[in-house]
Amino acid sequence: MNGRTPVFINLLAIARYDQMPEYPIQFMTVGNLDFSNPDEARLQYVESQQDEETGEITNADISLLLQDGKITMERKGEFSSTMVFSKGQRYEGVYHTPYGEMDMAVYTKEAACRFGRTEGNIHLKYQLNIQGSYASTNELHLEYRAGHEKQTKKKGI
């Protein structure tokens, strides 16, 4: 059984910066789960964030490729990047922003995912470096659960 399955997503992300309180973000949204083969799944959703200063809302298309022991996250939008998470591994890439490109490195401390056709979860803990300097330590906890059949006909889901 291939194809897209609509899912409900509950996400908690926590960023920890030096000398600052931790910055948790929690939200629920809907997305799509696609199994291309038995060994991997792709989870896609739109992340919306409001700028605290301007009140402007920006959207990013998020795609998570889930494989045993490895998670690849692609973010497309005003701020875009690709990050690969595998426990004990370092990934280097580029963070694209409206202000220019910055070198980025991710060191994964923990990476676990369980992905089934009707439910699953992801747990990540990683250190983020920007332009060669420590930026933050981050955690991501995501759970998804399949929606009802009637929702597959809604546009955009």
Contacts in CASP RR format, 6 or more apart in sequence:
PFRMAT RR
TARGET T0000
AUTHOR 0000-0000-0000
METHOD contacts of the structure
MODEL  1
MNGRTPVFINLLAIARYDQMPEYPIQFMTVGNLDFSNPDEARLQYVESQQ
DEETGEITNADISLLLQDGKITMERKGEFSSTMVFSKGQRYEGVYHTPYG
EMDMAVYTKEAACRFGRTEGNIHLKYQLNIQGSYASTNELHLEYRAGHEK
QTKKKGI
1 35 0 8 1.000
1 117 0 8 1.000
2 34 0 8 1.000
2 35 0 8 1.000
2 36 0 8 1.000
3 34 0 8 1.000
3 35 0 8 1.000
4 32 0 8 1.000
4 33 0 8 1.000
4 34 0 8 1.000
4 152 0 8 1.000
5 32 0 8 1.000
5 33 0 8 1.000
5 34 0 8 1.000
5 117 0 8 1.000
5 118 0 8 1.000
5 146 0 8 1.000
5 147 0 8 1.000
5 152 0 8 1.000
6 30 0 8 1.000
6 31 0 8 1.000
6 32 0 8 1.000
6 33 0 8 1.000
6 146 0 8 1.000
6 147 0 8 1.000
6 151 0 8 1.000
6 152 0 8 1.000
6 154 0 8 1.000
6 157 0 8 1.000
7 30 0 8 1.000
7 31 0 8 1.000
7 32 0 8 1.000
7 33 0 8 1.000
7 43 0 8 1.000
7 144 0 8 1.000
7 145 0 8 1.000
7 146 0 8 1.000
7 147 0 8 1.000
8 28 0 8 1.000
8 29 0 8 1.000
8 30 0 8 1.000
8 31 0 8 1.000
8 144 0 8 1.000
8 145 0 8 1.000
8 146 0 8 1.000
8 147 0 8 1.000
9 28 0 8 1.000
9 29 0 8 1.000
9 30 0 8 1.000
9 31 0 8 1.000
9 43 0 8 1.000
9 45 0 8 1.000
9 142 0 8 1.000
9 143 0 8 1.000
9 144 0 8 1.000
10 26 0 8 1.000
10 28 0 8 1.000
10 142 0 8 1.000
10 143 0 8 1.000
10 144 0 8 1.000
11 25 0 8 1.000
11 26 0 8 1.000
11 27 0 8 1.000
11 28 0 8 1.000
11 29 0 8 1.000
11 140 0 8 1.000
11 141 0 8 1.000
11 142 0 8 1.000
11 143 0 8 1.000
12 24 0 8 1.000
12 25 0 8 1.000
12 26 0 8 1.000
12 139 0 8 1.000
12 140 0 8 1.000
12 141 0 8 1.000
12 142 0 8 1.000
13 24 0 8 1.000
13 25 0 8 1.000
13 26 0 8 1.000
13 138 0 8 1.000
13 139 0 8 1.000
13 140 0 8 1.000
13 141 0 8 1.000
14 22 0 8 1.000
14 23 0 8 1.000
14 24 0 8 1.000
14 25 0 8 1.000
14 138 0 8 1.000
14 139 0 8 1.000
14 140 0 8 1.000
15 22 0 8 1.000
15 23 0 8 1.000
15 24 0 8 1.000
15 25 0 8 1.000
15 136 0 8 1.000
15 137 0 8 1.000
15 138 0 8 1.000
16 22 0 8 1.000
16 23 0 8 1.000
16 136 0 8 1.000
16 137 0 8 1.000
16 138 0 8 1.000
17 23 0 8 1.000
17 135 0 8 1.000
17 136 0 8 1.000
18 134 0 8 1.000
25 49 0 8 1.000
27 47 0 8 1.000
29 45 0 8 1.000
29 46 0 8 1.000
29 47 0 8 1.000
29 48 0 8 1.000
30 45 0 8 1.000
30 151 0 8 1.000
30 157 0 8 1.000
31 43 0 8 1.000
31 44 0 8 1.000
31 45 0 8 1.000
31 46 0 8 1.000
31 144 0 8 1.000
31 157 0 8 1.000
32 43 0 8 1.000
32 44 0 8 1.000
32 45 0 8 1.000
32 157 0 8 1.000
33 41 0 8 1.000
33 42 0 8 1.000
33 43 0 8 1.000
33 115 0 8 1.000
33 117 0 8 1.000
33 144 0 8 1.000
33 146 0 8 1.000
34 41 0 8 1.000
34 42 0 8 1.000
34 43 0 8 1.000
34 44 0 8 1.000
35 41 0 8 1.000
35 117 0 8 1.000
36 42 0 8 1.000
39 67 0 8 1.000
39 68 0 8 1.000
40 65 0 8 1.000
40 66 0 8 1.000
40 67 0 8 1.000
41 65 0 8 1.000
41 66 0 8 1.000
41 115 0 8 1.000
41 116 0 8 1.000
42 63 0 8 1.000
42 64 0 8 1.000
42 65 0 8 1.000
42 66 0 8 1.000
43 63 0 8 1.000
43 64 0 8 1.000
43 66 0 8 1.000
43 115 0 8 1.000
43 144 0 8 1.000
44 61 0 8 1.000
44 62 0 8 1.000
44 63 0 8 1.000
44 64 0 8 1.000
45 62 0 8 1.000
46 59 0 8 1.000
46 60 0 8 1.000
46 61 0 8 1.000
46 62 0 8 1.000
47 59 0 8 1.000
47 60 0 8 1.000
47 62 0 8 1.000
47 75 0 8 1.000
48 57 0 8 1.000
48 58 0 8 1.000
48 59 0 8 1.000
49 57 0 8 1.000
49 58 0 8 1.000
49 60 0 8 1.000
50 56 0 8 1.000
50 57 0 8 1.000
51 57 0 8 1.000
51 58 0 8 1.000
58 77 0 8 1.000
58 78 0 8 1.000
58 79 0 8 1.000
59 77 0 8 1.000
60 75 0 8 1.000
60 76 0 8 1.000
60 77 0 8 1.000
60 78 0 8 1.000
60 79 0 8 1.000
60 80 0 8 1.000
61 75 0 8 1.000
61 76 0 8 1.000
61 77 0 8 1.000
62 73 0 8 1.000
62 74 0 8 1.000
62 75 0 8 1.000
63 73 0 8 1.000
63 74 0 8 1.000
63 76 0 8 1.000
64 71 0 8 1.000
64 72 0 8 1.000
64 73 0 8 1.000
64 122 0 8 1.000
64 142 0 8 1.000
65 71 0 8 1.000
65 72 0 8 1.000
65 74 0 8 1.000
66 113 0 8 1.000
66 115 0 8 1.000
66 122 0 8 1.000
69 86 0 8 1.000
69 87 0 8 1.000
69 111 0 8 1.000
69 112 0 8 1.000
69 113 0 8 1.000
70 84 0 8 1.000
70 85 0 8 1.000
70 86 0 8 1.000
70 111 0 8 1.000
71 84 0 8 1.000
71 85 0 8 1.000
71 86 0 8 1.000
71 111 0 8 1.000
71 113 0 8 1.000
71 122 0 8 1.000
71 124 0 8 1.000
72 82 0 8 1.000
72 83 0 8 1.000
72 84 0 8 1.000
72 85 0 8 1.000
73 82 0 8 1.000
73 83 0 8 1.000
73 84 0 8 1.000
73 85 0 8 1.000
74 80 0 8 1.000
74 81 0 8 1.000
74 82 0 8 1.000
75 81 0 8 1.000
75 82 0 8 1.000
78 97 0 8 1.000
78 98 0 8 1.000
79 95 0 8 1.000
79 96 0 8 1.000
79 97 0 8 1.000
79 98 0 8 1.000
80 95 0 8 1.000
80 96 0 8 1.000
81 93 0 8 1.000
81 94 0 8 1.000
81 95 0 8 1.000
81 96 0 8 1.000
81 104 0 8 1.000
82 93 0 8 1.000
83 91 0 8 1.000
83 93 0 8 1.000
83 104 0 8 1.000
83 106 0 8 1.000
84 91 0 8 1.000
84 106 0 8 1.000
85 91 0 8 1.000
85 106 0 8 1.000
85 108 0 8 1.000
85 111 0 8 1.000
85 124 0 8 1.000
85 126 0 8 1.000
86 108 0 8 1.000
86 111 0 8 1.000
87 108 0 8 1.000
87 109 0 8 1.000
87 110 0 8 1.000
87 111 0 8 1.000
88 107 0 8 1.000
88 108 0 8 1.000
88 109 0 8 1.000
89 107 0 8 1.000
89 108 0 8 1.000
90 105 0 8 1.000
90 106 0 8 1.000
90 107 0 8 1.000
90 108 0 8 1.000
91 105 0 8 1.000
91 106 0 8 1.000
91 108 0 8 1.000
92 103 0 8 1.000
92 104 0 8 1.000
92 105 0 8 1.000
92 106 0 8 1.000
93 103 0 8 1.000
93 104 0 8 1.000
93 105 0 8 1.000
94 101 0 8 1.000
94 102 0 8 1.000
94 103 0 8 1.000
94 104 0 8 1.000
95 101 0 8 1.000
95 102 0 8 1.000
95 103 0 8 1.000
95 104 0 8 1.000
95 130 0 8 1.000
102 130 0 8 1.000
102 131 0 8 1.000
103 130 0 8 1.000
103 131 0 8 1.000
103 132 0 8 1.000
104 128 0 8 1.000
104 129 0 8 1.000
104 130 0 8 1.000
105 128 0 8 1.000
105 129 0 8 1.000
105 132 0 8 1.000
106 126 0 8 1.000
106 127 0 8 1.000
106 128 0 8 1.000
106 129 0 8 1.000
107 126 0 8 1.000
107 127 0 8 1.000
107 129 0 8 1.000
108 124 0 8 1.000
108 125 0 8 1.000
108 126 0 8 1.000
109 125 0 8 1.000
109 126 0 8 1.000
109 127 0 8 1.000
110 123 0 8 1.000
110 124 0 8 1.000
110 125 0 8 1.000
110 126 0 8 1.000
111 123 0 8 1.000
111 124 0 8 1.000
111 125 0 8 1.000
111 126 0 8 1.000
112 122 0 8 1.000
112 123 0 8 1.000
112 124 0 8 1.000
113 120 0 8 1.000
113 121 0 8 1.000
113 122 0 8 1.000
113 123 0 8 1.000
114 120 0 8 1.000
114 121 0 8 1.000
117 146 0 8 1.000
118 145 0 8 1.000
118 146 0 8 1.000
119 143 0 8 1.000
119 144 0 8 1.000
119 145 0 8 1.000
119 146 0 8 1.000
120 143 0 8 1.000
120 144 0 8 1.000
120 145 0 8 1.000
121 141 0 8 1.000
121 142 0 8 1.000
121 143 0 8 1.000
121 144 0 8 1.000
122 140 0 8 1.000
122 141 0 8 1.000
122 142 0 8 1.000
122 143 0 8 1.000
123 139 0 8 1.000
123 140 0 8 1.000
123 141 0 8 1.000
124 138 0 8 1.000
124 139 0 8 1.000
124 140 0 8 1.000
125 137 0 8 1.000
125 138 0 8 1.000
125 139 0 8 1.000
125 140 0 8 1.000
126 137 0 8 1.000
126 138 0 8 1.000
127 134 0 8 1.000
127 136 0 8 1.000
127 137 0 8 1.000
127 138 0 8 1.000
128 134 0 8 1.000
128 135 0 8 1.000
128 136 0 8 1.000
128 137 0 8 1.000
128 138 0 8 1.000
129 135 0 8 1.000
151 157 0 8 1.000
END
